Amino acid sequence: MAEQQWPTQGPASYFPSIEKRYGESIEHWLDLLRGLGDAAHMEKVAYLKNEHGLGHGHANALVAWLKQHPEG
């Protein structure tokens, strides 16, 4: 399976390091965030940090990406 090619700028530039560090696909993290519904941005960031151990920058990048690409 070919590795996903993400943009090299903006929130998605963090995605390769997120997958490597935490051992889960970006889709896994985005699915978790989608499950939080209309929670506020920082609530979603806090969830990823507190419940899954992500660093602030990684959590924020995932939440920002989903906000920019709500359709998937």
Predicted model as a PDB file, atoms N, CA, C, CB and O in Angstrom, pLDDT in the B-factor column:
MODEL        1                                                                  
ATOM      1  N   MET A   1       0.844  -1.185   0.000  1.00 39.00           N  
ATOM      2  CA  MET A   1       0.000   0.000   0.000  1.00 39.00           C  
ATOM      3  C   MET A   1       0.882   1.239   0.000  1.00 39.00           C  
ATOM      4  CB  MET A   1      -0.956   0.004   1.218  1.00 39.00           C  
ATOM      5  O   MET A   1       1.813   1.338   0.800  1.00 39.00           O  
ATOM      6  N   ALA A   2       0.602   2.170  -0.877  1.00 45.00           N  
ATOM      7  CA  ALA A   2       1.397   3.385  -0.988  1.00 45.00           C  
ATOM      8  C   ALA A   2       1.137   4.307   0.198  1.00 45.00           C  
ATOM      9  CB  ALA A   2       1.088   4.111  -2.304  1.00 45.00           C  
ATOM     10  O   ALA A   2       0.019   4.413   0.702  1.00 45.00           O  
ATOM     11  N   GLU A   3       2.205   4.967   0.625  1.00 58.00           N  
ATOM     12  CA  GLU A   3       2.090   5.911   1.728  1.00 58.00           C  
ATOM     13  C   GLU A   3       1.337   7.151   1.255  1.00 58.00           C  
ATOM     14  CB  GLU A   3       3.489   6.294   2.279  1.00 58.00           C  
ATOM     15  O   GLU A   3       1.550   7.634   0.143  1.00 58.00           O  
ATOM     16  N   GLN A   4       0.450   7.658   2.117  1.00 68.00           N  
ATOM     17  CA  GLN A   4      -0.330   8.868   1.817  1.00 68.00           C  
ATOM     18  C   GLN A   4       0.618  10.052   1.657  1.00 68.00           C  
ATOM     19  CB  GLN A   4      -1.380   9.153   2.940  1.00 68.00           C  
ATOM     20  O   GLN A   4       1.522  10.236   2.472  1.00 68.00           O  
ATOM     21  N   GLN A   5       0.423  10.835   0.640  1.00 75.00           N  
ATOM     22  CA  GLN A   5       1.206  12.047   0.432  1.00 75.00           C  
ATOM     23  C   GLN A   5       0.404  13.241   0.936  1.00 75.00           C  
ATOM     24  CB  GLN A   5       1.584  12.223  -1.069  1.00 75.00           C  
ATOM     25  O   GLN A   5      -0.638  13.579   0.374  1.00 75.00           O  
ATOM     26  N   TRP A   6       0.890  13.871   1.991  1.00 72.00           N  
ATOM     27  CA  TRP A   6       0.214  15.024   2.585  1.00 72.00           C  
ATOM     28  C   TRP A   6       0.912  16.299   2.154  1.00 72.00           C  
ATOM     29  CB  TRP A   6       0.183  14.918   4.126  1.00 72.00           C  
ATOM     30  O   TRP A   6       2.091  16.272   1.800  1.00 72.00           O  
ATOM     31  N   PRO A   7       0.193  17.424   2.180  1.00 72.00           N  
ATOM     32  CA  PRO A   7       0.834  18.701   1.886  1.00 72.00           C  
ATOM     33  C   PRO A   7       2.019  18.942   2.829  1.00 72.00           C  
ATOM     34  CB  PRO A   7      -0.185  19.851   2.000  1.00 72.00           C  
ATOM     35  O   PRO A   7       2.019  18.463   3.963  1.00 72.00           O  
ATOM     36  N   THR A   8       3.011  19.674   2.366  1.00 77.00           N  
ATOM     37  CA  THR A   8       4.210  19.922   3.165  1.00 77.00           C  
ATOM     38  C   THR A   8       4.117  21.208   3.971  1.00 77.00           C  
ATOM     39  CB  THR A   8       5.424  19.975   2.271  1.00 77.00           C  
ATOM     40  O   THR A   8       5.062  21.565   4.675  1.00 77.00           O  
ATOM     41  N   GLN A   9       3.003  21.901   3.880  1.00 79.00           N  
ATOM     42  CA  GLN A   9       2.779  23.103   4.670  1.00 79.00           C  
ATOM     43  C   GLN A   9       1.422  22.995   5.338  1.00 79.00           C  
ATOM     44  CB  GLN A   9       2.867  24.381   3.794  1.00 79.00           C  
ATOM     45  O   GLN A   9       0.558  22.244   4.887  1.00 79.00           O  
ATOM     46  N   GLY A  10       1.239  23.740   6.402  1.00 81.00           N  
ATOM     47  CA  GLY A  10      -0.025  23.749   7.112  1.00 81.00           C  
ATOM     48  C   GLY A  10      -0.168  22.544   8.028  1.00 81.00           C  
ATOM     49  O   GLY A  10       0.799  21.814   8.247  1.00 81.00           O  
ATOM     50  N   PRO A  11      -1.366  22.329   8.567  1.00 85.00           N  
ATOM     51  CA  PRO A  11      -1.588  21.263   9.547  1.00 85.00           C  
ATOM     52  C   PRO A  11      -1.157  19.879   9.067  1.00 85.00           C  
ATOM     53  CB  PRO A  11      -3.035  21.222   9.915  1.00 85.00           C  
ATOM     54  O   PRO A  11      -0.624  19.094   9.850  1.00 85.00           O  
ATOM     55  N   ALA A  12      -1.381  19.574   7.792  1.00 88.00           N  
ATOM     56  CA  ALA A  12      -1.071  18.230   7.287  1.00 88.00           C  
ATOM     57  C   ALA A  12       0.427  17.949   7.252  1.00 88.00           C  
ATOM     58  CB  ALA A  12      -1.649  18.052   5.897  1.00 88.00           C  
ATOM     59  O   ALA A  12       0.830  16.792   7.133  1.00 88.00           O  
ATOM     60  N   SER A  13       1.255  18.980   7.353  1.00 90.00           N  
ATOM     61  CA  SER A  13       2.694  18.739   7.363  1.00 90.00           C  
ATOM     62  C   SER A  13       3.122  17.949   8.600  1.00 90.00           C  
ATOM     63  CB  SER A  13       3.449  20.065   7.303  1.00 90.00           C  
ATOM     64  O   SER A  13       4.206  17.364   8.614  1.00 90.00           O  
ATOM     65  N   TYR A  14       2.291  17.926   9.627  1.00 92.00           N  
ATOM     66  CA  TYR A  14       2.565  17.156  10.838  1.00 92.00           C  
ATOM     67  C   TYR A  14       2.171  15.681  10.701  1.00 92.00           C  
ATOM     68  CB  TYR A  14       1.830  17.772  12.011  1.00 92.00           C  
ATOM     69  O   TYR A  14       2.610  14.858  11.505  1.00 92.00           O  
ATOM     70  N   PHE A  15       1.370  15.337   9.722  1.00 94.00           N  
ATOM     71  CA  PHE A  15       0.769  14.003   9.659  1.00 94.00           C  
ATOM     72  C   PHE A  15       1.771  12.853   9.605  1.00 94.00           C  
ATOM     73  CB  PHE A  15      -0.113  13.923   8.470  1.00 94.00           C  
ATOM     74  O   PHE A  15       1.573  11.863  10.309  1.00 94.00           O  
ATOM     75  N   PRO A  16       2.831  12.933   8.811  1.00 94.00           N  
ATOM     76  CA  PRO A  16       3.779  11.801   8.819  1.00 94.00           C  
ATOM     77  C   PRO A  16       4.375  11.553  10.208  1.00 94.00           C  
ATOM     78  CB  PRO A  16       4.910  12.057   7.818  1.00 94.00           C  
ATOM     79  O   PRO A  16       4.529  10.403  10.620  1.00 94.00           O  
ATOM     80  N   SER A  17       4.705  12.618  10.922  1.00 94.00           N  
ATOM     81  CA  SER A  17       5.290  12.423  12.253  1.00 94.00           C  
ATOM     82  C   SER A  17       4.243  11.939  13.256  1.00 94.00           C  
ATOM     83  CB  SER A  17       5.927  13.727  12.751  1.00 94.00           C  
ATOM     84  O   SER A  17       4.579  11.212  14.192  1.00 94.00           O  
ATOM     85  N   ILE A  18       2.984  12.329  13.076  1.00 97.00           N  
ATOM     86  CA  ILE A  18       1.913  11.847  13.952  1.00 97.00           C  
ATOM     87  C   ILE A  18       1.758  10.332  13.775  1.00 97.00           C  
ATOM     88  CB  ILE A  18       0.564  12.582  13.643  1.00 97.00           C  
ATOM     89  O   ILE A  18       1.687   9.593  14.757  1.00 97.00           O  
ATOM     90  N   GLU A  19       1.709   9.881  12.537  1.00 96.00           N  
ATOM     91  CA  GLU A  19       1.562   8.445  12.281  1.00 96.00           C  
ATOM     92  C   GLU A  19       2.751   7.664  12.834  1.00 96.00           C  
ATOM     93  CB  GLU A  19       1.416   8.181  10.776  1.00 96.00           C  
ATOM     94  O   GLU A  19       2.578   6.601  13.429  1.00 96.00           O  
ATOM     95  N   LYS A  20       3.942   8.189  12.638  1.00 95.00           N  
ATOM     96  CA  LYS A  20       5.138   7.497  13.105  1.00 95.00           C  
ATOM     97  C   LYS A  20       5.190   7.456  14.633  1.00 95.00           C  
ATOM     98  CB  LYS A  20       6.394   8.177  12.552  1.00 95.00           C  
ATOM     99  O   LYS A  20       5.480   6.411  15.214  1.00 95.00           O  
ATOM    100  N   ARG A  21       4.917   8.557  15.268  1.00 97.00           N  
ATOM    101  CA  ARG A  21       5.058   8.639  16.724  1.00 97.00           C  
ATOM    102  C   ARG A  21       3.990   7.852  17.475  1.00 97.00           C  
ATOM    103  CB  ARG A  21       5.013  10.080  17.159  1.00 97.00           C  
ATOM    104  O   ARG A  21       4.289   7.201  18.476  1.00 97.00           O  
ATOM    105  N   TYR A  22       2.744   7.907  16.999  1.00 97.00           N  
ATOM    106  CA  TYR A  22       1.642   7.314  17.754  1.00 97.00           C  
ATOM    107  C   TYR A  22       1.146   5.984  17.184  1.00 97.00           C  
ATOM    108  CB  TYR A  22       0.503   8.281  17.808  1.00 97.00           C  
ATOM    109  O   TYR A  22       0.309   5.320  17.796  1.00 97.00           O  
ATOM    110  N   GLY A  23       1.657   5.596  16.021  1.00 96.00           N  
ATOM    111  CA  GLY A  23       1.359   4.280  15.479  1.00 96.00           C  
ATOM    112  C   GLY A  23      -0.052   4.068  14.957  1.00 96.00           C  
ATOM    113  O   GLY A  23      -0.487   2.928  14.794  1.00 96.00           O  
ATOM    114  N   GLU A  24      -0.757   5.133  14.700  1.00 97.00           N  
ATOM    115  CA  GLU A  24      -2.122   5.052  14.155  1.00 97.00           C  
ATOM    116  C   GLU A  24      -2.202   5.926  12.909  1.00 97.00           C  
ATOM    117  CB  GLU A  24      -3.190   5.499  15.218  1.00 97.00           C  
ATOM    118  O   GLU A  24      -1.452   6.890  12.760  1.00 97.00           O  
ATOM    119  N   SER A  25      -3.120   5.573  12.023  1.00 96.00           N  
ATOM    120  CA  SER A  25      -3.309   6.362  10.801  1.00 96.00           C  
ATOM    121  C   SER A  25      -3.975   7.696  11.126  1.00 96.00           C  
ATOM    122  CB  SER A  25      -4.155   5.578   9.771  1.00 96.00           C  
ATOM    123  O   SER A  25      -4.616   7.849  12.166  1.00 96.00           O  
ATOM    124  N   ILE A  26      -3.817   8.630  10.242  1.00 95.00           N  
ATOM    125  CA  ILE A  26      -4.478   9.925  10.402  1.00 95.00           C  
ATOM    126  C   ILE A  26      -5.993   9.732  10.398  1.00 95.00           C  
ATOM    127  CB  ILE A  26      -4.050  10.908   9.276  1.00 95.00           C  
ATOM    128  O   ILE A  26      -6.709  10.414  11.132  1.00 95.00           O  
ATOM    129  N   GLU A  27      -6.474   8.822   9.590  1.00 95.00           N  
ATOM    130  CA  GLU A  27      -7.916   8.563   9.552  1.00 95.00           C  
ATOM    131  C   GLU A  27      -8.420   8.091  10.910  1.00 95.00           C  
ATOM    132  CB  GLU A  27      -8.246   7.519   8.477  1.00 95.00           C  
ATOM    133  O   GLU A  27      -9.530   8.445  11.307  1.00 95.00           O  
ATOM    134  N   HIS A  28      -7.638   7.309  11.620  1.00 97.00           N  
ATOM    135  CA  HIS A  28      -8.009   6.878  12.976  1.00 97.00           C  
ATOM    136  C   HIS A  28      -8.258   8.096  13.867  1.00 97.00           C  
ATOM    137  CB  HIS A  28      -6.899   5.979  13.591  1.00 97.00           C  
ATOM    138  O   HIS A  28      -9.280   8.177  14.549  1.00 97.00           O  
ATOM    139  N   TRP A  29      -7.316   9.040  13.853  1.00 97.00           N  
ATOM    140  CA  TRP A  29      -7.450  10.232  14.699  1.00 97.00           C  
ATOM    141  C   TRP A  29      -8.617  11.100  14.256  1.00 97.00           C  
ATOM    142  CB  TRP A  29      -6.158  11.049  14.677  1.00 97.00           C  
ATOM    143  O   TRP A  29      -9.345  11.635  15.091  1.00 97.00           O  
ATOM    144  N   LEU A  30      -8.799  11.243  12.957  1.00 96.00           N  
ATOM    145  CA  LEU A  30      -9.913  12.057  12.458  1.00 96.00           C  
ATOM    146  C   LEU A  30     -11.252  11.413  12.806  1.00 96.00           C  
ATOM    147  CB  LEU A  30      -9.800  12.252  10.932  1.00 96.00           C  
ATOM    148  O   LEU A  30     -12.208  12.123  13.118  1.00 96.00           O  
ATOM    149  N   ASP A  31     -11.342  10.096  12.761  1.00 96.00           N  
ATOM    150  CA  ASP A  31     -12.571   9.408  13.163  1.00 96.00           C  
ATOM    151  C   ASP A  31     -12.885   9.660  14.631  1.00 96.00           C  
ATOM    152  CB  ASP A  31     -12.452   7.902  12.905  1.00 96.00           C  
ATOM    153  O   ASP A  31     -14.042   9.876  14.991  1.00 96.00           O  
ATOM    154  N   LEU A  32     -11.862   9.634  15.480  1.00 97.00           N  
ATOM    155  CA  LEU A  32     -12.086   9.950  16.897  1.00 97.00           C  
ATOM    156  C   LEU A  32     -12.628  11.362  17.059  1.00 97.00           C  
ATOM    157  CB  LEU A  32     -10.784   9.792  17.700  1.00 97.00           C  
ATOM    158  O   LEU A  32     -13.553  11.596  17.836  1.00 97.00           O  
ATOM    159  N   LEU A  33     -12.049  12.295  16.326  1.00 97.00           N  
ATOM    160  CA  LEU A  33     -12.500  13.684  16.416  1.00 97.00           C  
ATOM    161  C   LEU A  33     -13.920  13.847  15.885  1.00 97.00           C  
ATOM    162  CB  LEU A  33     -11.549  14.598  15.647  1.00 97.00           C  
ATOM    163  O   LEU A  33     -14.716  14.590  16.460  1.00 97.00           O  
ATOM    164  N   ARG A  34     -14.237  13.170  14.810  1.00 96.00           N  
ATOM    165  CA  ARG A  34     -15.604  13.250  14.271  1.00 96.00           C  
ATOM    166  C   ARG A  34     -16.614  12.760  15.306  1.00 96.00           C  
ATOM    167  CB  ARG A  34     -15.728  12.419  12.968  1.00 96.00           C  
ATOM    168  O   ARG A  34     -17.739  13.258  15.362  1.00 96.00           O  
ATOM    169  N   GLY A  35     -16.219  11.794  16.115  1.00 96.00           N  
ATOM    170  CA  GLY A  35     -17.090  11.270  17.152  1.00 96.00           C  
ATOM    171  C   GLY A  35     -17.394  12.272  18.251  1.00 96.00           C  
ATOM    172  O   GLY A  35     -18.320  12.066  19.036  1.00 96.00           O  
ATOM    173  N   LEU A  36     -16.627  13.357  18.319  1.00 97.00           N  
ATOM    174  CA  LEU A  36     -16.868  14.389  19.328  1.00 97.00           C  
ATOM    175  C   LEU A  36     -17.901  15.412  18.878  1.00 97.00           C  
ATOM    176  CB  LEU A  36     -15.574  15.093  19.664  1.00 97.00           C  
ATOM    177  O   LEU A  36     -18.263  16.307  19.643  1.00 97.00           O  
ATOM    178  N   GLY A  37     -18.373  15.287  17.656  1.00 95.00           N  
ATOM    179  CA  GLY A  37     -19.422  16.170  17.152  1.00 95.00           C  
ATOM    180  C   GLY A  37     -19.018  17.627  17.127  1.00 95.00           C  
ATOM    181  O   GLY A  37     -17.974  17.985  16.582  1.00 95.00           O  
ATOM    182  N   ASP A  38     -19.852  18.468  17.722  1.00 94.00           N  
ATOM    183  CA  ASP A  38     -19.668  19.925  17.660  1.00 94.00           C  
ATOM    184  C   ASP A  38     -18.849  20.484  18.813  1.00 94.00           C  
ATOM    185  CB  ASP A  38     -21.005  20.603  17.637  1.00 94.00           C  
ATOM    186  O   ASP A  38     -18.950  21.674  19.112  1.00 94.00           O  
ATOM    187  N   ALA A  39     -18.043  19.659  19.466  1.00 97.00           N  
ATOM    188  CA  ALA A  39     -17.193  20.164  20.550  1.00 97.00           C  
ATOM    189  C   ALA A  39     -16.303  21.287  20.017  1.00 97.00           C  
ATOM    190  CB  ALA A  39     -16.326  19.018  21.160  1.00 97.00           C  
ATOM    191  O   ALA A  39     -15.951  21.301  18.838  1.00 97.00           O  
ATOM    192  N   ALA A  40     -15.951  22.202  20.869  1.00 98.00           N  
ATOM    193  CA  ALA A  40     -15.098  23.327  20.489  1.00 98.00           C  
ATOM    194  C   ALA A  40     -13.693  22.841  20.132  1.00 98.00           C  
ATOM    195  CB  ALA A  40     -15.031  24.361  21.629  1.00 98.00           C  
ATOM    196  O   ALA A  40     -13.265  21.762  20.541  1.00 98.00           O  
ATOM    197  N   HIS A  41     -13.000  23.660  19.366  1.00 98.00           N  
ATOM    198  CA  HIS A  41     -11.650  23.333  18.906  1.00 98.00           C  
ATOM    199  C   HIS A  41     -10.755  22.896  20.069  1.00 98.00           C  
ATOM    200  CB  HIS A  41     -11.029  24.537  18.190  1.00 98.00           C  
ATOM    201  O   HIS A  41     -10.155  21.823  20.015  1.00 98.00           O  
ATOM    202  N   MET A  42     -10.664  23.707  21.102  1.00 98.00           N  
ATOM    203  CA  MET A  42      -9.755  23.398  22.206  1.00 98.00           C  
ATOM    204  C   MET A  42     -10.233  22.214  23.036  1.00 98.00           C  
ATOM    205  CB  MET A  42      -9.593  24.609  23.097  1.00 98.00           C  
ATOM    206  O   MET A  42      -9.420  21.547  23.676  1.00 98.00           O  
ATOM    207  N   GLU A  43     -11.514  21.943  23.037  1.00 98.00           N  
ATOM    208  CA  GLU A  43     -12.014  20.732  23.706  1.00 98.00           C  
ATOM    209  C   GLU A  43     -11.513  19.490  22.973  1.00 98.00           C  
ATOM    210  CB  GLU A  43     -13.570  20.733  23.766  1.00 98.00           C  
ATOM    211  O   GLU A  43     -11.146  18.494  23.596  1.00 98.00           O  
ATOM    212  N   LYS A  44     -11.504  19.563  21.653  1.00 98.00           N  
ATOM    213  CA  LYS A  44     -11.009  18.439  20.856  1.00 98.00           C  
ATOM    214  C   LYS A  44      -9.509  18.262  21.040  1.00 98.00           C  
ATOM    215  CB  LYS A  44     -11.337  18.645  19.372  1.00 98.00           C  
ATOM    216  O   LYS A  44      -9.018  17.137  21.142  1.00 98.00           O  
ATOM    217  N   VAL A  45      -8.790  19.363  21.082  1.00 98.00           N  
ATOM    218  CA  VAL A  45      -7.345  19.301  21.322  1.00 98.00           C  
ATOM    219  C   VAL A  45      -7.079  18.666  22.686  1.00 98.00           C  
ATOM    220  CB  VAL A  45      -6.708  20.719  21.246  1.00 98.00           C  
ATOM    221  O   VAL A  45      -6.241  17.773  22.811  1.00 98.00           O  
ATOM    222  N   ALA A  46      -7.796  19.132  23.701  1.00 98.00           N  
ATOM    223  CA  ALA A  46      -7.618  18.599  25.054  1.00 98.00           C  
ATOM    224  C   ALA A  46      -7.939  17.109  25.110  1.00 98.00           C  
ATOM    225  CB  ALA A  46      -8.500  19.361  26.047  1.00 98.00           C  
ATOM    226  O   ALA A  46      -7.257  16.356  25.804  1.00 98.00           O  
ATOM    227  N   TYR A  47      -8.956  16.683  24.397  1.00 98.00           N  
ATOM    228  CA  TYR A  47      -9.319  15.261  24.351  1.00 98.00           C  
ATOM    229  C   TYR A  47      -8.155  14.423  23.820  1.00 98.00           C  
ATOM    230  CB  TYR A  47     -10.572  15.049  23.470  1.00 98.00           C  
ATOM    231  O   TYR A  47      -7.780  13.415  24.420  1.00 98.00           O  
ATOM    232  N   LEU A  48      -7.594  14.845  22.699  1.00 98.00           N  
ATOM    233  CA  LEU A  48      -6.482  14.083  22.124  1.00 98.00           C  
ATOM    234  C   LEU A  48      -5.275  14.066  23.061  1.00 98.00           C  
ATOM    235  CB  LEU A  48      -6.082  14.672  20.767  1.00 98.00           C  
ATOM    236  O   LEU A  48      -4.596  13.046  23.189  1.00 98.00           O  
ATOM    237  N   LYS A  49      -5.015  15.179  23.702  1.00 98.00           N  
ATOM    238  CA  LYS A  49      -3.884  15.261  24.619  1.00 98.00           C  
ATOM    239  C   LYS A  49      -4.112  14.408  25.871  1.00 98.00           C  
ATOM    240  CB  LYS A  49      -3.634  16.714  25.015  1.00 98.00           C  
ATOM    241  O   LYS A  49      -3.252  13.617  26.260  1.00 98.00           O  
ATOM    242  N   ASN A  50      -5.262  14.577  26.482  1.00 98.00           N  
ATOM    243  CA  ASN A  50      -5.528  13.938  27.776  1.00 98.00           C  
ATOM    244  C   ASN A  50      -5.879  12.460  27.668  1.00 98.00           C  
ATOM    245  CB  ASN A  50      -6.644  14.656  28.471  1.00 98.00           C  
ATOM    246  O   ASN A  50      -5.470  11.662  28.512  1.00 98.00           O  
ATOM    247  N   GLU A  51      -6.621  12.094  26.653  1.00 98.00           N  
ATOM    248  CA  GLU A  51      -7.089  10.706  26.522  1.00 98.00           C  
ATOM    249  C   GLU A  51      -6.162   9.823  25.689  1.00 98.00           C  
ATOM    250  CB  GLU A  51      -8.463  10.693  25.907  1.00 98.00           C  
ATOM    251  O   GLU A  51      -6.171   8.599  25.823  1.00 98.00           O  
ATOM    252  N   HIS A  52      -5.358  10.458  24.822  1.00 98.00           N  
ATOM    253  CA  HIS A  52      -4.542   9.656  23.900  1.00 98.00           C  
ATOM    254  C   HIS A  52      -3.063  10.024  23.914  1.00 98.00           C  
ATOM    255  CB  HIS A  52      -5.069   9.804  22.502  1.00 98.00           C  
ATOM    256  O   HIS A  52      -2.273   9.418  23.190  1.00 98.00           O  
ATOM    257  N   GLY A  53      -2.675  11.007  24.728  1.00 98.00           N  
ATOM    258  CA  GLY A  53      -1.272  11.333  24.901  1.00 98.00           C  
ATOM    259  C   GLY A  53      -0.605  12.073  23.760  1.00 98.00           C  
ATOM    260  O   GLY A  53       0.623  12.088  23.678  1.00 98.00           O  
ATOM    261  N   LEU A  54      -1.377  12.687  22.878  1.00 98.00           N  
ATOM    262  CA  LEU A  54      -0.773  13.455  21.794  1.00 98.00           C  
ATOM    263  C   LEU A  54      -0.215  14.764  22.344  1.00 98.00           C  
ATOM    264  CB  LEU A  54      -1.804  13.729  20.671  1.00 98.00           C  
ATOM    265  O   LEU A  54      -0.734  15.321  23.311  1.00 98.00           O  
ATOM    266  N   GLY A  55       0.841  15.239  21.713  1.00 97.00           N  
ATOM    267  CA  GLY A  55       1.372  16.550  22.042  1.00 97.00           C  
ATOM    268  C   GLY A  55       0.436  17.637  21.520  1.00 97.00           C  
ATOM    269  O   GLY A  55      -0.401  17.392  20.652  1.00 97.00           O  
ATOM    270  N   HIS A  56       0.594  18.840  22.065  1.00 97.00           N  
ATOM    271  CA  HIS A  56      -0.305  19.931  21.691  1.00 97.00           C  
ATOM    272  C   HIS A  56      -0.258  20.238  20.194  1.00 97.00           C  
ATOM    273  CB  HIS A  56       0.043  21.180  22.479  1.00 97.00           C  
ATOM    274  O   HIS A  56      -1.305  20.387  19.564  1.00 97.00           O  
ATOM    275  N   GLY A  57       0.923  20.333  19.626  1.00 96.00           N  
ATOM    276  CA  GLY A  57       1.035  20.663  18.202  1.00 96.00           C  
ATOM    277  C   GLY A  57       0.401  19.616  17.308  1.00 96.00           C  
ATOM    278  O   GLY A  57      -0.264  19.949  16.327  1.00 96.00           O  
ATOM    279  N   HIS A  58       0.602  18.362  17.641  1.00 97.00           N  
ATOM    280  CA  HIS A  58       0.002  17.283  16.856  1.00 97.00           C  
ATOM    281  C   HIS A  58      -1.518  17.286  16.985  1.00 97.00           C  
ATOM    282  CB  HIS A  58       0.564  15.928  17.297  1.00 97.00           C  
ATOM    283  O   HIS A  58      -2.229  17.155  15.988  1.00 97.00           O  
ATOM    284  N   ALA A  59      -2.012  17.433  18.204  1.00 98.00           N  
ATOM    285  CA  ALA A  59      -3.461  17.468  18.418  1.00 98.00           C  
ATOM    286  C   ALA A  59      -4.078  18.659  17.693  1.00 98.00           C  
ATOM    287  CB  ALA A  59      -3.789  17.532  19.924  1.00 98.00           C  
ATOM    288  O   ALA A  59      -5.109  18.522  17.036  1.00 98.00           O  
ATOM    289  N   ASN A  60      -3.454  19.817  17.810  1.00 97.00           N  
ATOM    290  CA  ASN A  60      -3.978  21.016  17.174  1.00 97.00           C  
ATOM    291  C   ASN A  60      -3.985  20.876  15.653  1.00 97.00           C  
ATOM    292  CB  ASN A  60      -3.157  22.235  17.588  1.00 97.00           C  
ATOM    293  O   ASN A  60      -4.924  21.329  14.998  1.00 97.00           O  
ATOM    294  N   ALA A  61      -2.956  20.259  15.087  1.00 96.00           N  
ATOM    295  CA  ALA A  61      -2.894  20.059  13.634  1.00 96.00           C  
ATOM    296  C   ALA A  61      -4.054  19.189  13.156  1.00 96.00           C  
ATOM    297  CB  ALA A  61      -1.551  19.419  13.233  1.00 96.00           C  
ATOM    298  O   ALA A  61      -4.673  19.489  12.135  1.00 96.00           O  
ATOM    299  N   LEU A  62      -4.349  18.126  13.876  1.00 97.00           N  
ATOM    300  CA  LEU A  62      -5.460  17.250  13.495  1.00 97.00           C  
ATOM    301  C   LEU A  62      -6.795  17.975  13.560  1.00 97.00           C  
ATOM    302  CB  LEU A  62      -5.497  16.022  14.393  1.00 97.00           C  
ATOM    303  O   LEU A  62      -7.617  17.854  12.652  1.00 97.00           O  
ATOM    304  N   VAL A  63      -7.010  18.726  14.631  1.00 97.00           N  
ATOM    305  CA  VAL A  63      -8.278  19.457  14.784  1.00 97.00           C  
ATOM    306  C   VAL A  63      -8.395  20.540  13.712  1.00 97.00           C  
ATOM    307  CB  VAL A  63      -8.381  20.089  16.201  1.00 97.00           C  
ATOM    308  O   VAL A  63      -9.464  20.725  13.131  1.00 97.00           O  
ATOM    309  N   ALA A  64      -7.309  21.248  13.450  1.00 95.00           N  
ATOM    310  CA  ALA A  64      -7.340  22.301  12.427  1.00 95.00           C  
ATOM    311  C   ALA A  64      -7.622  21.721  11.046  1.00 95.00           C  
ATOM    312  CB  ALA A  64      -6.012  23.069  12.411  1.00 95.00           C  
ATOM    313  O   ALA A  64      -8.388  22.297  10.273  1.00 95.00           O  
ATOM    314  N   TRP A  65      -7.003  20.581  10.734  1.00 94.00           N  
ATOM    315  CA  TRP A  65      -7.238  19.933   9.435  1.00 94.00           C  
ATOM    316  C   TRP A  65      -8.706  19.563   9.276  1.00 94.00           C  
ATOM    317  CB  TRP A  65      -6.357  18.676   9.287  1.00 94.00           C  
ATOM    318  O   TRP A  65      -9.310  19.813   8.233  1.00 94.00           O  
ATOM    319  N   LEU A  66      -9.272  18.965  10.318  1.00 96.00           N  
ATOM    320  CA  LEU A  66     -10.669  18.545  10.237  1.00 96.00           C  
ATOM    321  C   LEU A  66     -11.582  19.753  10.086  1.00 96.00           C  
ATOM    322  CB  LEU A  66     -11.064  17.733  11.480  1.00 96.00           C  
ATOM    323  O   LEU A  66     -12.577  19.690   9.364  1.00 96.00           O  
ATOM    324  N   LYS A  67     -11.261  20.828  10.744  1.00 94.00           N  
ATOM    325  CA  LYS A  67     -12.057  22.056  10.609  1.00 94.00           C  
ATOM    326  C   LYS A  67     -12.015  22.575   9.166  1.00 94.00           C  
ATOM    327  CB  LYS A  67     -11.541  23.145  11.582  1.00 94.00           C  
ATOM    328  O   LYS A  67     -13.022  23.056   8.646  1.00 94.00           O  
ATOM    329  N   GLN A  68     -10.851  22.475   8.529  1.00 91.00           N  
ATOM    330  CA  GLN A  68     -10.695  22.929   7.152  1.00 91.00           C  
ATOM    331  C   GLN A  68     -11.265  21.955   6.138  1.00 91.00           C  
ATOM    332  CB  GLN A  68      -9.250  23.163   6.856  1.00 91.00           C  
ATOM    333  O   GLN A  68     -11.589  22.357   5.020  1.00 91.00           O  
ATOM    334  N   HIS A  69     -11.397  20.672   6.501  1.00 89.00           N  
ATOM    335  CA  HIS A  69     -11.847  19.614   5.591  1.00 89.00           C  
ATOM    336  C   HIS A  69     -12.931  18.762   6.263  1.00 89.00           C  
ATOM    337  CB  HIS A  69     -10.650  18.722   5.156  1.00 89.00           C  
ATOM    338  O   HIS A  69     -12.727  17.565   6.465  1.00 89.00           O  
ATOM    339  N   PRO A  70     -14.065  19.351   6.608  1.00 84.00           N  
ATOM    340  CA  PRO A  70     -15.088  18.613   7.344  1.00 84.00           C  
ATOM    341  C   PRO A  70     -15.672  17.435   6.563  1.00 84.00           C  
ATOM    342  CB  PRO A  70     -16.195  19.547   7.735  1.00 84.00           C  
ATOM    343  O   PRO A  70     -16.208  16.503   7.163  1.00 84.00           O  
ATOM    344  N   GLU A  71     -15.576  17.465   5.263  1.00 75.00           N  
ATOM    345  CA  GLU A  71     -16.130  16.397   4.434  1.00 75.00           C  
ATOM    346  C   GLU A  71     -15.241  15.157   4.433  1.00 75.00           C  
ATOM    347  CB  GLU A  71     -16.327  16.891   3.011  1.00 75.00           C  
ATOM    348  O   GLU A  71     -15.648  14.098   3.954  1.00 75.00           O  
ATOM    349  N   GLY A  72     -14.048  15.285   4.961  1.00 62.00           N  
ATOM    350  CA  GLY A  72     -13.155  14.127   5.016  1.00 62.00           C  
ATOM    351  C   GLY A  72     -11.904  14.432   4.399  1.00 62.00           C  
ATOM    352  O   GLY A  72     -11.017  13.580   4.346  1.00 62.00           O  
TER     353      GLY A  72                                                      
ENDMDL                                                                          
END                                                                             
